[in-house]
Amino acid sequence: MIAGVILAFILWWIMFVHPPLNFWILMAVSTLTLTVIGLTADPGMLRSWNLRMVAWGIGSALVLWGIFWIGNELLQLINAHVVEILPERSIQLQSVYANRDAIPQPLLILLLAFPVGFGEEVFWRGLVQKQLQHRLSNGLGYAAGVALYAGVHIVTGNGLLIIAALVCGLYWGAIYWKTGSLVPVLISHMIWDPLIFVLFPLY
């Protein structure tokens, strides 16, 4: 697990700081690598499929999109009428969506679902959070898993993206902790990524 986390930080640094190839090629290779690491460590993590967990996943993806929509609206209101919390919000938001048109949208939707959303959950929740909760305690393992998931995005230098990763880590980590199943967070992440980046982006 420790070697996997170190590798994840290296891969994210390469993707966002010194990308030698197309961003989406690097993202696909990176998340496929994390998928292999996670499934090799625990081949049985995907066994608990049932309709209730699937419903959890679909519903939680929609709720998370709603949370981000509300957060985005509140941030704009606060910035405009109270105090500018993120002075470079618009620039950082453009940076988040900068690679959106680099490949055809149907392909991007598929890529965001698998391997990106799928692979991140297999690794960060299915391997990292599970191992940390086992080695530490449920609460400490959850907090440490969230910190690592948000921390890997620090290399982007984008405050908005780091906050988004923190919120997602708290959200999906809590669902995984509560349900004890990887299925709802897998589905949630695989649906939410295309929603927020392609179908209903928050500009």
Buried (B, 14 or more C-beta within 10 A) or exposed (E): BEEBBEBBBEBBBBBBEEBEEEBBBBBBBBBBBBBBBBBEBBEEBBEEEEEEBBEBBEBBBEEBBEEBEEBBEEBEEEBEEEEEEBEEBEEBBEBBBEBEEEBEEEEBBBBBBBBBBBBBBBBBBBBBBBBBBEEBEEEEBBBBBBEBBBBBBBBBEBBBBBBBBBBBBBBBBBBBBEBEBBBBBBBBBBBBBBBBBBEEEBE
